[in-house]
């Protein structure tokens, strides 16, 4: 597969170059969104142990028992 740098898009008409560029932006945004989701999942997993210290206290159970 050729790298992006070696593809000559100048042979395409203007409307086609815009289409290629729009598709590039779409793919780039999708990758960034997926990476943000992965980072959020990692952050949640890393936070779980420290948050569990408070969540597992009896005072916490009492505070939430009216909502169960």
Buried (B, 14 or more C-beta within 10 A) or exposed (E): EEEEEEEEEEEEEEEEEEEEEEEEEEEEEEEEEEEEEEEEEEEEEEEEEEEEEEEEEEEEEEEEEEEE
